[in-house]
Amino acid sequence: MSNPSVEFPNRLRLCHSPTPLLRIPRLSDRLGVDLWIKRDDANAGVEAGNKIRKLEFLLADALHNKCDTLVTCGGEQSNHCRATVILGARLGLKSIVYLRTEGVTHRPMSRGNAFLMGMAGAEIRWISPEQYQERTAIMEECAKVLKDAHALPYVIPEGGSNGLGSLGYVDAMREIRRQLDLGLAGGTPFDYLVHACGSGGTAAGCIVGAGHYNVAKLVRSYAVCNDQAYFETVIQRLTNEIKSLVPDLKEAAAYEIDDTSKGPRYGESSAEQQMFLVDLARNYGLFLDPVYTGKAMFGLTKSIANHSEMLGKRVLFIHTGGLPGLLAQGELLSHVV
Ligand SMILES: Cc1ncc(COP(=O)(O)O)c(C=O)c1O
C-alpha cells in the first residue's frame, strides 16, 4: 500500500464521487480475468462521464480568473463539449463550442450530445474537418474577438486534455486507492487498468496517478483515433505538464497504447463491434458506447485472447461514459438490436 499525499491545485466539487468500483462476475468468467469496473459513467447526471473530472480543475481555474465565456471544441457528438456546456450553464458561464462536421447539411442538432448542448444554451459553431485541424488558432481568434468585446473567455483544449484537466484522472487514481484501502476489490493493486483514449488526458492522468498511488501495474489505453506513436507524444507532453503542476508526484505506471481496435474510423464501429455492444447489454446489462468505451472493451477482449499471460489477472476497466453518443447512433444500430 502506498498513498503519498500531494497538493493539488484548486478544484470544484462536481463529481458524484467516489464512483462505484464493481466486479462483473459473469463477464469475468467469460473473459477469464477478474474484471472490475470503475463506474465513471455514473459520476453525475446528464453531465456524467470522464470529462467532469477534468472540468473540476479547469472550471475552477476559469472561475478563479473571473471568466464568463467557455470556448472549446470537439466532434459533432462530443461528450466533452456536452459536459462543458452543461456545467458552464450550472455555473452561470456561457459556452461557445466548435464542432467538427462532415458537411453543411449534416447537423444533427436533434440527437445525443448535440441536442443536449443546444438545450443547455451553447452557441454551436460548425466547422469542417479541414478547419478542425486549425482548432487551436480558431479558438484563440474567438477568444481575441470576445476580449475585444469586453467578455472574459476561457479556452479549453479538445477533450479538456491539458495538464490541468488531466489532473482529474490523477485524482481519480487517488479515489481508487482510497477504495482499495477500504478493502474493496481485494485491496491490492490491479494488474491492468484499461480505458478508451481519445485526446490523451485520461490516459496521462491514469498513468501518472496509477503509479503514484500504486493502483495498477500497467495502464493499457485503447486508442479510438490516431495511432500509438501519436499518443506516445501526447502522453509525454501531458505527463510533463502534470508534473510541473504537482511536482511531488512519484514515478508513473508503465503503459501501452493499443491502436488495433479503432474500427473503421473515429465514431464508426465495425459490424463485429456493434454486435459486441448488444451482446454486453443483453447478457450482462452493461451499456457501452460505440465511439469510446465499446471499442476499449472490444480491444480488451482481443488483448486477452492474444496474450495468455493476461488470463486470471485482475483488470480494472474505467467506464468513461458516453451514453448520449450511443443514443445518437440508435437508428444506425437498430439493425443489430
Ligand atoms: C466517453 C468517453 N470515453 C473516453 C474518452 C477519452 O478520453 P480522453 O479524451 O481523455 O482521451 C472520451 C473523450 O472524449 C469520452 O467522451
The ligand as an ORCA input file, in Angstrom:
! r2SCAN-3c Opt
* xyz 0 1
  C     -16.966      8.518    -23.218
  C     -15.535      8.862    -23.417
  N     -14.603      7.952    -23.078
  C     -13.283      8.183    -23.244
  C     -12.841      9.365    -23.789
  C     -11.386      9.556    -23.982
  O     -10.853     10.416    -23.030
  P      -9.634     11.359    -23.411
  O     -10.159     12.392    -24.369
  O      -9.217     11.930    -22.132
  O      -8.607     10.516    -24.062
  C     -13.772     10.352    -24.160
  C     -13.307     11.601    -24.773
  O     -13.971     12.329    -25.405
  C     -15.140     10.092    -23.967
  O     -16.073     11.001    -24.298
*
